[in-house]
Amino acid sequence: MNVLTVLVPLALLLGLLALIFYVWTLRTGQYDDPDGAAARILFDEKE
């Protein structure tokens, strides 16, 4: 039972950190253009 007093807060903390990281990725625009990289790899850029 003493293990639960450590594991439950640890699991909640890790879940909170994952949520914070996910919100950060949303705010920085990581998911704005998911198909762009897949399409850009097919075309040769001429410089």
C-alpha positions, 0 to 999 in steps of 0.5 A: 500500500505504501507504493501507491502513495508514490506511484499515484502522484508520480502517474498524475505528474507524468500525465500533467507533463504530457498534457503540458507538452501537448498544449505547447506543441499545439501553440507552437504550430507543430500540427499546422501543415501535416501534409506539407512535408509529405508532398514536398518530398516528392518535388525537386526544388530548383535553386 
